[in-house]
Amino acid sequence: MTPFWEDPIQPVVDIIGLDHVLYSSDWPHPDGLADPVGYYKFCEEEGLSTEAIKKIMGANMFDLMEVGVSGPPLLRTPRQVDRFRARQNPQPRATP
């Protein structure tokens, strides 16, 4: 368990194993993250693989809850999330 998102995650993974690590946030508590993409990026900076980050950010929860996921993957990279958000909130075009 890491009480703060800024704490290194690798020691936790080393102690309890990757399959037992789940992302969570206490938002809107001041120590929580409003946007989980920030934690994804933090994990990338910490050197975790994309597969490890996907497990932490959701795949392990699906396994724990024994929930099967069908269809396209739900776990996206920050770039994919940014593109999705841009499509959902298009910027108005300037009129000539």
SULKAZI-V83817 format. One line per field, one symbol per residue. phi: phi as a letter, one per 30 degrees, with the letter a starting at -180 (. if undefined). Layout:
# SULKAZI-V83817
phi = ???
This chain:
# SULKAZI-V83817
phi = .cdbdddeceededdcjedccbdabceceeddcdbddddeddddddjddedddddddldddddddhcdccidddccdeddddddddddbdddddcd
